[in-house]
Amino acid sequence: MQVMQEAIPDKLTTDEKEERWRILQAVISLSKPLSCKAIAEMLSLEEDIVEEFVTELHASLLPGLKALEGLMTLGHNIFT
């Protein structure tokens, strides 16, 4: 839950929260790697919004993912 609070904090506007949830749902649902640009186009969002959120996700998720290194390979290029 802490990761989600960091990724989608209460201080954001309702619209910003909705955008971030849409991005997160898209990333989780994808079966193949996609660039931030492609995700932005798919969701009709600005690329910089997607890039900013993905950067924040990296900061929240990467420490935990590093602990799993060697146990699994992530398929999404946004996590590499």
PyMOL Python script that loads the backbone (N, CA, C, O; Angstrom):
from pymol import cmd

cmd.read_pdbstr("""\
ATOM      1  N   MET A   1       0.813  -1.189   0.000  1.00  0.00           N
ATOM      2  CA  MET A   1       0.000   0.000   0.000  1.00  0.00           C
ATOM      3  C   MET A   1       0.863   1.263   0.000  1.00  0.00           C
ATOM      4  O   MET A   1       0.487   2.267  -0.604  1.00  0.00           O
ATOM      5  N   GLN A   2       1.986   1.222   0.655  1.00  0.00           N
ATOM      6  CA  GLN A   2       2.872   2.389   0.697  1.00  0.00           C
ATOM      7  C   GLN A   2       3.331   2.775  -0.704  1.00  0.00           C
ATOM      8  O   GLN A   2       3.439   3.961  -1.016  1.00  0.00           O
ATOM      9  N   VAL A   3       3.601   1.782  -1.548  1.00  0.00           N
ATOM     10  CA  VAL A   3       4.031   2.062  -2.921  1.00  0.00           C
ATOM     11  C   VAL A   3       2.942   2.830  -3.652  1.00  0.00           C
ATOM     12  O   VAL A   3       3.234   3.788  -4.368  1.00  0.00           O
ATOM     13  N   MET A   4       1.700   2.423  -3.481  1.00  0.00           N
ATOM     14  CA  MET A   4       0.599   3.107  -4.154  1.00  0.00           C
ATOM     15  C   MET A   4       0.426   4.527  -3.621  1.00  0.00           C
ATOM     16  O   MET A   4       0.115   5.439  -4.387  1.00  0.00           O
ATOM     17  N   GLN A   5       0.621   4.722  -2.335  1.00  0.00           N
ATOM     18  CA  GLN A   5       0.511   6.065  -1.772  1.00  0.00           C
ATOM     19  C   GLN A   5       1.616   6.966  -2.306  1.00  0.00           C
ATOM     20  O   GLN A   5       1.405   8.163  -2.501  1.00  0.00           O
ATOM     21  N   GLU A   6       2.789   6.395  -2.541  1.00  0.00           N
ATOM     22  CA  GLU A   6       3.877   7.173  -3.123  1.00  0.00           C
ATOM     23  C   GLU A   6       3.607   7.466  -4.594  1.00  0.00           C
ATOM     24  O   GLU A   6       3.884   8.565  -5.075  1.00  0.00           O
ATOM     25  N   ALA A   7       3.067   6.483  -5.306  1.00  0.00           N
ATOM     26  CA  ALA A   7       2.828   6.638  -6.740  1.00  0.00           C
ATOM     27  C   ALA A   7       1.618   7.519  -7.040  1.00  0.00           C
ATOM     28  O   ALA A   7       1.614   8.269  -8.016  1.00  0.00           O
ATOM     29  N   ILE A   8       0.601   7.424  -6.201  1.00  0.00           N
ATOM     30  CA  ILE A   8      -0.625   8.192  -6.412  1.00  0.00           C
ATOM     31  C   ILE A   8      -1.002   8.860  -5.085  1.00  0.00           C
ATOM     32  O   ILE A   8      -1.935   8.426  -4.410  1.00  0.00           O
ATOM     33  N   PRO A   9      -0.274   9.913  -4.716  1.00  0.00           N
ATOM     34  CA  PRO A   9      -0.507  10.563  -3.420  1.00  0.00           C
ATOM     35  C   PRO A   9      -1.819  11.349  -3.375  1.00  0.00           C
ATOM     36  O   PRO A   9      -2.348  11.768  -4.404  1.00  0.00           O
ATOM     37  N   ASP A  10      -2.319  11.535  -2.175  1.00  0.00           N
ATOM     38  CA  ASP A  10      -3.575  12.270  -1.967  1.00  0.00           C
ATOM     39  C   ASP A  10      -3.499  13.720  -2.421  1.00  0.00           C
ATOM     40  O   ASP A  10      -4.525  14.320  -2.743  1.00  0.00           O
ATOM     41  N   LYS A  11      -2.306  14.289  -2.452  1.00  0.00           N
ATOM     42  CA  LYS A  11      -2.167  15.708  -2.809  1.00  0.00           C
ATOM     43  C   LYS A  11      -2.504  15.996  -4.269  1.00  0.00           C
ATOM     44  O   LYS A  11      -2.699  17.155  -4.635  1.00  0.00           O
ATOM     45  N   LEU A  12      -2.576  14.963  -5.110  1.00  0.00           N
ATOM     46  CA  LEU A  12      -2.902  15.153  -6.524  1.00  0.00           C
ATOM     47  C   LEU A  12      -4.369  15.512  -6.695  1.00  0.00           C
ATOM     48  O   LEU A  12      -5.202  15.203  -5.843  1.00  0.00           O
ATOM     49  N   THR A  13      -4.669  16.164  -7.797  1.00  0.00           N
ATOM     50  CA  THR A  13      -6.066  16.453  -8.122  1.00  0.00           C
ATOM     51  C   THR A  13      -6.750  15.158  -8.538  1.00  0.00           C
ATOM     52  O   THR A  13      -6.086  14.162  -8.829  1.00  0.00           O
ATOM     53  N   THR A  14      -8.057  15.177  -8.564  1.00  0.00           N
ATOM     54  CA  THR A  14      -8.819  14.001  -8.980  1.00  0.00           C
ATOM     55  C   THR A  14      -8.433  13.589 -10.398  1.00  0.00           C
ATOM     56  O   THR A  14      -8.276  12.399 -10.673  1.00  0.00           O
ATOM     57  N   ASP A  15      -8.280  14.557 -11.300  1.00  0.00           N
ATOM     58  CA  ASP A  15      -7.896  14.254 -12.682  1.00  0.00           C
ATOM     59  C   ASP A  15      -6.517  13.606 -12.751  1.00  0.00           C
ATOM     60  O   ASP A  15      -6.314  12.652 -13.502  1.00  0.00           O
ATOM     61  N   GLU A  16      -5.575  14.120 -11.972  1.00  0.00           N
ATOM     62  CA  GLU A  16      -4.220  13.550 -11.963  1.00  0.00           C
ATOM     63  C   GLU A  16      -4.236  12.118 -11.435  1.00  0.00           C
ATOM     64  O   GLU A  16      -3.541  11.250 -11.964  1.00  0.00           O
ATOM     65  N   LYS A  17      -5.020  11.875 -10.404  1.00  0.00           N
ATOM     66  CA  LYS A  17      -5.136  10.513  -9.861  1.00  0.00           C
ATOM     67  C   LYS A  17      -5.718   9.565 -10.908  1.00  0.00           C
ATOM     68  O   LYS A  17      -5.226   8.451 -11.088  1.00  0.00           O
ATOM     69  N   GLU A  18      -6.762  10.014 -11.591  1.00  0.00           N
ATOM     70  CA  GLU A  18      -7.389   9.186 -12.623  1.00  0.00           C
ATOM     71  C   GLU A  18      -6.405   8.872 -13.747  1.00  0.00           C
ATOM     72  O   GLU A  18      -6.353   7.742 -14.231  1.00  0.00           O
ATOM     73  N   GLU A  19      -5.625   9.871 -14.165  1.00  0.00           N
ATOM     74  CA  GLU A  19      -4.616   9.641 -15.208  1.00  0.00           C
ATOM     75  C   GLU A  19      -3.616   8.583 -14.758  1.00  0.00           C
ATOM     76  O   GLU A  19      -3.287   7.668 -15.513  1.00  0.00           O
ATOM     77  N   ARG A  20      -3.138   8.713 -13.534  1.00  0.00           N
ATOM     78  CA  ARG A  20      -2.141   7.767 -13.027  1.00  0.00           C
ATOM     79  C   ARG A  20      -2.717   6.360 -12.914  1.00  0.00           C
ATOM     80  O   ARG A  20      -2.026   5.391 -13.228  1.00  0.00           O
ATOM     81  N   TRP A  21      -3.967   6.227 -12.474  1.00  0.00           N
ATOM     82  CA  TRP A  21      -4.586   4.907 -12.414  1.00  0.00           C
ATOM     83  C   TRP A  21      -4.711   4.306 -13.815  1.00  0.00           C
ATOM     84  O   TRP A  21      -4.474   3.112 -13.998  1.00  0.00           O
ATOM     85  N   ARG A  22      -5.080   5.123 -14.800  1.00  0.00           N
ATOM     86  CA  ARG A  22      -5.191   4.623 -16.176  1.00  0.00           C
ATOM     87  C   ARG A  22      -3.842   4.142 -16.685  1.00  0.00           C
ATOM     88  O   ARG A  22      -3.753   3.092 -17.323  1.00  0.00           O
ATOM     89  N   ILE A  23      -2.783   4.911 -16.403  1.00  0.00           N
ATOM     90  CA  ILE A  23      -1.435   4.523 -16.832  1.00  0.00           C
ATOM     91  C   ILE A  23      -1.035   3.221 -16.151  1.00  0.00           C
ATOM     92  O   ILE A  23      -0.547   2.301 -16.807  1.00  0.00           O
ATOM     93  N   LEU A  24      -1.237   3.139 -14.853  1.00  0.00           N
ATOM     94  CA  LEU A  24      -0.865   1.941 -14.100  1.00  0.00           C
ATOM     95  C   LEU A  24      -1.628   0.717 -14.603  1.00  0.00           C
ATOM     96  O   LEU A  24      -1.039  -0.350 -14.772  1.00  0.00           O
ATOM     97  N   GLN A  25      -2.915   0.859 -14.842  1.00  0.00           N
ATOM     98  CA  GLN A  25      -3.714  -0.245 -15.366  1.00  0.00           C
ATOM     99  C   GLN A  25      -3.215  -0.685 -16.737  1.00  0.00           C
ATOM    100  O   GLN A  25      -3.162  -1.882 -17.023  1.00  0.00           O
ATOM    101  N   ALA A  26      -2.850   0.265 -17.581  1.00  0.00           N
ATOM    102  CA  ALA A  26      -2.331  -0.076 -18.908  1.00  0.00           C
ATOM    103  C   ALA A  26      -1.022  -0.838 -18.796  1.00  0.00           C
ATOM    104  O   ALA A  26      -0.835  -1.853 -19.467  1.00  0.00           O
ATOM    105  N   VAL A  27      -0.112  -0.359 -17.952  1.00  0.00           N
ATOM    106  CA  VAL A  27       1.189  -1.014 -17.796  1.00  0.00           C
ATOM    107  C   VAL A  27       1.008  -2.444 -17.292  1.00  0.00           C
ATOM    108  O   VAL A  27       1.657  -3.365 -17.787  1.00  0.00           O
ATOM    109  N   ILE A  28       0.137  -2.628 -16.320  1.00  0.00           N
ATOM    110  CA  ILE A  28      -0.092  -3.960 -15.755  1.00  0.00           C
ATOM    111  C   ILE A  28      -0.748  -4.882 -16.776  1.00  0.00           C
ATOM    112  O   ILE A  28      -0.444  -6.075 -16.814  1.00  0.00           O
ATOM    113  N   SER A  29      -1.635  -4.351 -17.595  1.00  0.00           N
ATOM    114  CA  SER A  29      -2.401  -5.160 -18.547  1.00  0.00           C
ATOM    115  C   SER A  29      -1.642  -5.543 -19.809  1.00  0.00           C
ATOM    116  O   SER A  29      -2.016  -6.502 -20.484  1.00  0.00           O
ATOM    117  N   LEU A  30      -0.594  -4.818 -20.135  1.00  0.00           N
ATOM    118  CA  LEU A  30       0.124  -5.058 -21.385  1.00  0.00           C
ATOM    119  C   LEU A  30       0.810  -6.415 -21.389  1.00  0.00           C
ATOM    120  O   LEU A  30       1.400  -6.834 -20.392  1.00  0.00           O
ATOM    121  N   SER A  31       0.723  -7.088 -22.517  1.00  0.00           N
ATOM    122  CA  SER A  31       1.406  -8.377 -22.632  1.00  0.00           C
ATOM    123  C   SER A  31       2.771  -8.236 -23.298  1.00  0.00           C
ATOM    124  O   SER A  31       3.584  -9.160 -23.270  1.00  0.00           O
ATOM    125  N   LYS A  32       3.011  -7.073 -23.895  1.00  0.00           N
ATOM    126  CA  LYS A  32       4.299  -6.815 -24.548  1.00  0.00           C
ATOM    127  C   LYS A  32       4.817  -5.454 -24.103  1.00  0.00           C
ATOM    128  O   LYS A  32       4.032  -4.577 -23.742  1.00  0.00           O
ATOM    129  N   PRO A  33       6.131  -5.274 -24.128  1.00  0.00           N
ATOM    130  CA  PRO A  33       6.696  -3.972 -23.745  1.00  0.00           C
ATOM    131  C   PRO A  33       6.190  -2.847 -24.649  1.00  0.00           C
ATOM    132  O   PRO A  33       6.019  -3.025 -25.855  1.00  0.00           O
ATOM    133  N   LEU A  34       5.960  -1.711 -24.047  1.00  0.00           N
ATOM    134  CA  LEU A  34       5.537  -0.526 -24.789  1.00  0.00           C
ATOM    135  C   LEU A  34       6.284   0.680 -24.243  1.00  0.00           C
ATOM    136  O   LEU A  34       6.566   0.765 -23.047  1.00  0.00           O
ATOM    137  N   SER A  35       6.592   1.590 -25.114  1.00  0.00           N
ATOM    138  CA  SER A  35       7.261   2.824 -24.695  1.00  0.00           C
ATOM    139  C   SER A  35       6.256   3.753 -24.017  1.00  0.00           C
ATOM    140  O   SER A  35       5.044   3.577 -24.144  1.00  0.00           O
ATOM    141  N   CYS A  36       6.774   4.727 -23.308  1.00  0.00           N
ATOM    142  CA  CYS A  36       5.908   5.739 -22.688  1.00  0.00           C
ATOM    143  C   CYS A  36       5.111   6.476 -23.757  1.00  0.00           C
ATOM    144  O   CYS A  36       3.943   6.807 -23.553  1.00  0.00           O
ATOM    145  N   LYS A  37       5.744   6.729 -24.889  1.00  0.00           N
ATOM    146  CA  LYS A  37       5.060   7.421 -25.987  1.00  0.00           C
ATOM    147  C   LYS A  37       3.860   6.612 -26.469  1.00  0.00           C
ATOM    148  O   LYS A  37       2.783   7.166 -26.686  1.00  0.00           O
ATOM    149  N   ALA A  38       4.042   5.309 -26.635  1.00  0.00           N
ATOM    150  CA  ALA A  38       2.950   4.452 -27.100  1.00  0.00           C
ATOM    151  C   ALA A  38       1.825   4.381 -26.069  1.00  0.00           C
ATOM    152  O   ALA A  38       0.647   4.406 -26.428  1.00  0.00           O
ATOM    153  N   ILE A  39       2.188   4.293 -24.794  1.00  0.00           N
ATOM    154  CA  ILE A  39       1.171   4.273 -23.738  1.00  0.00           C
ATOM    155  C   ILE A  39       0.405   5.593 -23.741  1.00  0.00           C
ATOM    156  O   ILE A  39      -0.820   5.599 -23.619  1.00  0.00           O
ATOM    157  N   ALA A  40       1.110   6.696 -23.878  1.00  0.00           N
ATOM    158  CA  ALA A  40       0.464   8.011 -23.920  1.00  0.00           C
ATOM    159  C   ALA A  40      -0.512   8.097 -25.092  1.00  0.00           C
ATOM    160  O   ALA A  40      -1.631   8.584 -24.931  1.00  0.00           O
ATOM    161  N   GLU A  41      -0.101   7.633 -26.252  1.00  0.00           N
ATOM    162  CA  GLU A  41      -0.980   7.661 -27.424  1.00  0.00           C
ATOM    163  C   GLU A  41      -2.198   6.773 -27.209  1.00  0.00           C
ATOM    164  O   GLU A  41      -3.317   7.153 -27.553  1.00  0.00           O
ATOM    165  N   MET A  42      -1.980   5.592 -26.642  1.00  0.00           N
ATOM    166  CA  MET A  42      -3.066   4.648 -26.403  1.00  0.00           C
ATOM    167  C   MET A  42      -4.113   5.239 -25.451  1.00  0.00           C
ATOM    168  O   MET A  42      -5.310   5.004 -25.612  1.00  0.00           O
ATOM    169  N   LEU A  43      -3.649   6.006 -24.458  1.00  0.00           N
ATOM    170  CA  LEU A  43      -4.544   6.571 -23.448  1.00  0.00           C
ATOM    171  C   LEU A  43      -4.948   8.017 -23.734  1.00  0.00           C
ATOM    172  O   LEU A  43      -5.649   8.638 -22.934  1.00  0.00           O
ATOM    173  N   SER A  44      -4.509   8.552 -24.870  1.00  0.00           N
ATOM    174  CA  SER A  44      -4.774   9.952 -25.236  1.00  0.00           C
ATOM    175  C   SER A  44      -4.299  10.914 -24.149  1.00  0.00           C
ATOM    176  O   SER A  44      -5.017  11.829 -23.745  1.00  0.00           O
ATOM    177  N   LEU A  45      -3.068  10.682 -23.688  1.00  0.00           N
ATOM    178  CA  LEU A  45      -2.435  11.539 -22.688  1.00  0.00           C
ATOM    179  C   LEU A  45      -1.170  12.142 -23.272  1.00  0.00           C
ATOM    180  O   LEU A  45      -0.655  11.667 -24.284  1.00  0.00           O
ATOM    181  N   GLU A  46      -0.681  13.175 -22.639  1.00  0.00           N
ATOM    182  CA  GLU A  46       0.594  13.762 -23.039  1.00  0.00           C
ATOM    183  C   GLU A  46       1.721  12.815 -22.626  1.00  0.00           C
ATOM    184  O   GLU A  46       1.680  12.226 -21.546  1.00  0.00           O
ATOM    185  N   GLU A  47       2.716  12.676 -23.481  1.00  0.00           N
ATOM    186  CA  GLU A  47       3.831  11.778 -23.203  1.00  0.00           C
ATOM    187  C   GLU A  47       4.559  12.151 -21.913  1.00  0.00           C
ATOM    188  O   GLU A  47       4.987  11.273 -21.164  1.00  0.00           O
ATOM    189  N   ASP A  48       4.701  13.452 -21.652  1.00  0.00           N
ATOM    190  CA  ASP A  48       5.427  13.864 -20.445  1.00  0.00           C
ATOM    191  C   ASP A  48       4.707  13.451 -19.163  1.00  0.00           C
ATOM    192  O   ASP A  48       5.356  13.228 -18.140  1.00  0.00           O
ATOM    193  N   ILE A  49       3.383  13.346 -19.200  1.00  0.00           N
ATOM    194  CA  ILE A  49       2.625  12.878 -18.034  1.00  0.00           C
ATOM    195  C   ILE A  49       2.969  11.421 -17.751  1.00  0.00           C
ATOM    196  O   ILE A  49       3.204  11.042 -16.603  1.00  0.00           O
ATOM    197  N   VAL A  50       2.998  10.608 -18.803  1.00  0.00           N
ATOM    198  CA  VAL A  50       3.331   9.190 -18.649  1.00  0.00           C
ATOM    199  C   VAL A  50       4.773   9.041 -18.179  1.00  0.00           C
ATOM    200  O   VAL A  50       5.049   8.267 -17.263  1.00  0.00           O
ATOM    201  N   GLU A  51       5.688   9.770 -18.797  1.00  0.00           N
ATOM    202  CA  GLU A  51       7.103   9.679 -18.420  1.00  0.00           C
ATOM    203  C   GLU A  51       7.323  10.075 -16.961  1.00  0.00           C
ATOM    204  O   GLU A  51       8.084   9.423 -16.247  1.00  0.00           O
ATOM    205  N   GLU A  52       6.660  11.139 -16.522  1.00  0.00           N
ATOM    206  CA  GLU A  52       6.805  11.590 -15.131  1.00  0.00           C
ATOM    207  C   GLU A  52       6.328  10.509 -14.158  1.00  0.00           C
ATOM    208  O   GLU A  52       6.991  10.222 -13.162  1.00  0.00           O
ATOM    209  N   PHE A  53       5.170   9.914 -14.460  1.00  0.00           N
ATOM    210  CA  PHE A  53       4.631   8.887 -13.574  1.00  0.00           C
ATOM    211  C   PHE A  53       5.517   7.645 -13.567  1.00  0.00           C
ATOM    212  O   PHE A  53       5.765   7.069 -12.507  1.00  0.00           O
ATOM    213  N   VAL A  54       5.991   7.233 -14.725  1.00  0.00           N
ATOM    214  CA  VAL A  54       6.864   6.058 -14.805  1.00  0.00           C
ATOM    215  C   VAL A  54       8.151   6.300 -14.020  1.00  0.00           C
ATOM    216  O   VAL A  54       8.653   5.394 -13.356  1.00  0.00           O
ATOM    217  N   THR A  55       8.681   7.508 -14.093  1.00  0.00           N
ATOM    218  CA  THR A  55       9.873   7.852 -13.313  1.00  0.00           C
ATOM    219  C   THR A  55       9.591   7.709 -11.821  1.00  0.00           C
ATOM    220  O   THR A  55      10.415   7.177 -11.077  1.00  0.00           O
ATOM    221  N   GLU A  56       8.438   8.180 -11.392  1.00  0.00           N
ATOM    222  CA  GLU A  56       8.062   8.047  -9.986  1.00  0.00           C
ATOM    223  C   GLU A  56       7.836   6.584  -9.608  1.00  0.00           C
ATOM    224  O   GLU A  56       8.173   6.170  -8.499  1.00  0.00           O
ATOM    225  N   LEU A  57       7.267   5.803 -10.523  1.00  0.00           N
ATOM    226  CA  LEU A  57       7.100   4.365 -10.266  1.00  0.00           C
ATOM    227  C   LEU A  57       8.454   3.697 -10.086  1.00  0.00           C
ATOM    228  O   LEU A  57       8.629   2.860  -9.199  1.00  0.00           O
ATOM    229  N   HIS A  58       9.400   4.064 -10.920  1.00  0.00           N
ATOM    230  CA  HIS A  58      10.757   3.520 -10.778  1.00  0.00           C
ATOM    231  C   HIS A  58      11.271   3.759  -9.371  1.00  0.00           C
ATOM    232  O   HIS A  58      11.797   2.848  -8.731  1.00  0.00           O
ATOM    233  N   ALA A  59      11.118   4.987  -8.890  1.00  0.00           N
ATOM    234  CA  ALA A  59      11.624   5.341  -7.563  1.00  0.00           C
ATOM    235  C   ALA A  59      10.938   4.525  -6.473  1.00  0.00           C
ATOM    236  O   ALA A  59      11.563   4.183  -5.469  1.00  0.00           O
ATOM    237  N   SER A  60       9.660   4.212  -6.661  1.00  0.00           N
ATOM    238  CA  SER A  60       8.909   3.458  -5.658  1.00  0.00           C
ATOM    239  C   SER A  60       9.118   1.955  -5.770  1.00  0.00           C
ATOM    240  O   SER A  60       9.208   1.258  -4.759  1.00  0.00           O
ATOM    241  N   LEU A  61       9.197   1.456  -7.002  1.00  0.00           N
ATOM    242  CA  LEU A  61       9.222   0.011  -7.221  1.00  0.00           C
ATOM    243  C   LEU A  61      10.606  -0.592  -7.370  1.00  0.00           C
ATOM    244  O   LEU A  61      10.820  -1.749  -7.006  1.00  0.00           O
ATOM    245  N   LEU A  62      11.544   0.172  -7.897  1.00  0.00           N
ATOM    246  CA  LEU A  62      12.851  -0.393  -8.211  1.00  0.00           C
ATOM    247  C   LEU A  62      13.562  -1.031  -7.027  1.00  0.00           C
ATOM    248  O   LEU A  62      14.148  -2.100  -7.197  1.00  0.00           O
ATOM    249  N   PRO A  63      13.544  -0.438  -5.836  1.00  0.00           N
ATOM    250  CA  PRO A  63      14.228  -1.109  -4.720  1.00  0.00           C
ATOM    251  C   PRO A  63      13.688  -2.515  -4.459  1.00  0.00           C
ATOM    252  O   PRO A  63      14.463  -3.439  -4.214  1.00  0.00           O
ATOM    253  N   GLY A  64      12.379  -2.683  -4.510  1.00  0.00           N
ATOM    254  CA  GLY A  64      11.781  -4.001  -4.313  1.00  0.00           C
ATOM    255  C   GLY A  64      12.072  -4.945  -5.460  1.00  0.00           C
ATOM    256  O   GLY A  64      12.267  -6.142  -5.248  1.00  0.00           O
ATOM    257  N   LEU A  65      12.104  -4.416  -6.674  1.00  0.00           N
ATOM    258  CA  LEU A  65      12.391  -5.248  -7.838  1.00  0.00           C
ATOM    259  C   LEU A  65      13.839  -5.709  -7.844  1.00  0.00           C
ATOM    260  O   LEU A  65      14.140  -6.821  -8.280  1.00  0.00           O
ATOM    261  N   LYS A  66      14.737  -4.858  -7.360  1.00  0.00           N
ATOM    262  CA  LYS A  66      16.151  -5.243  -7.283  1.00  0.00           C
ATOM    263  C   LYS A  66      16.311  -6.456  -6.382  1.00  0.00           C
ATOM    264  O   LYS A  66      17.167  -7.306  -6.627  1.00  0.00           O
ATOM    265  N   ALA A  67      15.493  -6.542  -5.340  1.00  0.00           N
ATOM    266  CA  ALA A  67      15.559  -7.678  -4.426  1.00  0.00           C
ATOM    267  C   ALA A  67      15.148  -8.970  -5.121  1.00  0.00           C
ATOM    268  O   ALA A  67      15.570 -10.054  -4.719  1.00  0.00           O
ATOM    269  N   LEU A  68      14.331  -8.861  -6.157  1.00  0.00           N
ATOM    270  CA  LEU A  68      13.870 -10.034  -6.899  1.00  0.00           C
ATOM    271  C   LEU A  68      14.761 -10.371  -8.089  1.00  0.00           C
ATOM    272  O   LEU A  68      14.538 -11.367  -8.777  1.00  0.00           O
ATOM    273  N   GLU A  69      15.766  -9.538  -8.326  1.00  0.00           N
ATOM    274  CA  GLU A  69      16.645  -9.717  -9.476  1.00  0.00           C
ATOM    275  C   GLU A  69      17.177 -11.147  -9.508  1.00  0.00           C
ATOM    276  O   GLU A  69      17.610 -11.681  -8.487  1.00  0.00           O
ATOM    277  N   GLY A  70      17.143 -11.739 -10.651  1.00  0.00           N
ATOM    278  CA  GLY A  70      17.600 -13.110 -10.801  1.00  0.00           C
ATOM    279  C   GLY A  70      16.478 -14.118 -10.632  1.00  0.00           C
ATOM    280  O   GLY A  70      16.584 -15.250 -11.103  1.00  0.00           O
ATOM    281  N   LEU A  71      15.407 -13.720  -9.966  1.00  0.00           N
ATOM    282  CA  LEU A  71      14.279 -14.619  -9.774  1.00  0.00           C
ATOM    283  C   LEU A  71      13.259 -14.491 -10.893  1.00  0.00           C
ATOM    284  O   LEU A  71      12.529 -15.436 -11.194  1.00  0.00           O
ATOM    285  N   MET A  72      13.213 -13.310 -11.508  1.00  0.00           N
ATOM    286  CA  MET A  72      12.246 -13.085 -12.578  1.00  0.00           C
ATOM    287  C   MET A  72      12.763 -12.015 -13.521  1.00  0.00           C
ATOM    288  O   MET A  72      13.646 -11.231 -13.173  1.00  0.00           O
ATOM    289  N   THR A  73      12.205 -11.996 -14.703  1.00  0.00           N
ATOM    290  CA  THR A  73      12.547 -10.978 -15.687  1.00  0.00           C
ATOM    291  C   THR A  73      11.284 -10.201 -15.997  1.00  0.00           C
ATOM    292  O   THR A  73      10.248 -10.786 -16.313  1.00  0.00           O
ATOM    293  N   LEU A  74      11.369  -8.890 -15.908  1.00  0.00           N
ATOM    294  CA  LEU A  74      10.216  -8.057 -16.221  1.00  0.00           C
ATOM    295  C   LEU A  74      10.148  -7.828 -17.716  1.00  0.00           C
ATOM    296  O   LEU A  74      11.160  -7.533 -18.352  1.00  0.00           O
ATOM    297  N   GLY A  75       8.959  -7.962 -18.278  1.00  0.00           N
ATOM    298  CA  GLY A  75       8.806  -7.832 -19.710  1.00  0.00           C
ATOM    299  C   GLY A  75       8.603  -6.427 -20.211  1.00  0.00           C
ATOM    300  O   GLY A  75       8.715  -6.188 -21.414  1.00  0.00           O
ATOM    301  N   HIS A  76       8.312  -5.495 -19.343  1.00  0.00           N
ATOM    302  CA  HIS A  76       8.028  -4.141 -19.794  1.00  0.00           C
ATOM    303  C   HIS A  76       9.295  -3.318 -19.840  1.00  0.00           C
ATOM    304  O   HIS A  76      10.028  -3.222 -18.856  1.00  0.00           O
ATOM    305  N   ASN A  77       9.548  -2.719 -21.007  1.00  0.00           N
ATOM    306  CA  ASN A  77      10.780  -1.950 -21.149  1.00  0.00           C
ATOM    307  C   ASN A  77      10.802  -0.694 -20.294  1.00  0.00           C
ATOM    308  O   ASN A  77      11.863  -0.087 -20.146  1.00  0.00           O
ATOM    309  N   ILE A  78       9.687  -0.282 -19.733  1.00  0.00           N
ATOM    310  CA  ILE A  78       9.704   0.892 -18.868  1.00  0.00           C
ATOM    311  C   ILE A  78      10.380   0.586 -17.541  1.00  0.00           C
ATOM    312  O   ILE A  78      10.719   1.504 -16.794  1.00  0.00           O
ATOM    313  N   PHE A  79      10.579  -0.688 -17.238  1.00  0.00           N
ATOM    314  CA  PHE A  79      11.221  -1.061 -15.986  1.00  0.00           C
ATOM    315  C   PHE A  79      12.673  -1.444 -16.171  1.00  0.00           C
ATOM    316  O   PHE A  79      13.295  -1.966 -15.246  1.00  0.00           O
ATOM    317  N   THR A  80      13.224  -1.197 -17.345  1.00  0.00           N
ATOM    318  CA  THR A  80      14.629  -1.553 -17.572  1.00  0.00           C
ATOM    319  C   THR A  80      15.467  -0.317 -17.715  1.00  0.00           C
ATOM    320  O   THR A  80      16.678  -0.412 -17.912  1.00  0.00           O
TER     321      THR A  80
END
""", "prot")
cmd.dss("prot")
cmd.show_as("cartoon", "prot")
cmd.util.cbc("prot")
cmd.orient("prot")
